[in-house]
Amino acid sequence: MNTLVYLMPIALVLGGLGLAAFLWALKSGQYEDLDGASWRVLDDGDGRPQD
């Protein structure tokens, strides 16, 4: 029972930090262009059209 006194606040703080990091990522536009990243992986980057 004594360990719960320590573990519960630690879990709540870590959960709050995770939520704050997720909200920061939403605010800074990390999830704006989801399709662009997948197309950039396939792009050769040489600038010439594909045959």
C-alpha positions in Angstrom: 0.0 0.0 0.0 2.9 2.4 0.7 4.3 1.9 -2.8 1.0 3.2 -4.3 1.5 6.4 -2.5 4.7 6.9 -4.5 3.7 5.3 -7.8 0.3 7.0 -8.3 1.7 10.5 -8.4 4.6 9.4 -10.6 2.2 7.8 -13.0 0.0 10.9 -13.1 2.9 13.2 -13.7 4.3 11.0 -16.5 0.8 10.8 -18.1 0.5 14.6 -17.8 3.9 15.1 -19.5 2.9 12.7 -22.3 -0.4 14.6 -22.8 1.5 18.0 -22.8 4.0 16.6 -25.4 1.1 15.4 -27.6 -0.7 18.8 -27.4 2.5 20.6 -28.2 3.0 18.4 -31.3 -0.6 19.2 -32.4 -0.1 22.9 -31.8 3.3 23.1 -33.6 1.9 21.4 -36.8 3.5 18.0 -36.5 0.4 16.3 -37.9 -0.4 18.7 -40.7 1.1 16.9 -43.7 0.8 13.2 -43.2 0.8 12.3 -46.9 3.9 14.3 -47.7 6.2 12.3 -45.5 5.1 9.0 -47.2 5.7 10.5 -50.7 9.1 11.9 -49.7 10.3 8.4 -48.7 9.6 7.2 -52.3 11.1 10.2 -54.0 14.5 9.8 -55.5 15.3 13.4 -55.3 17.2 13.7 -58.6 14.6 16.1 -60.1 14.0 14.3 -63.3 10.6 12.7 -64.2 10.1 9.0 -63.8 9.9 6.9 -67.0 
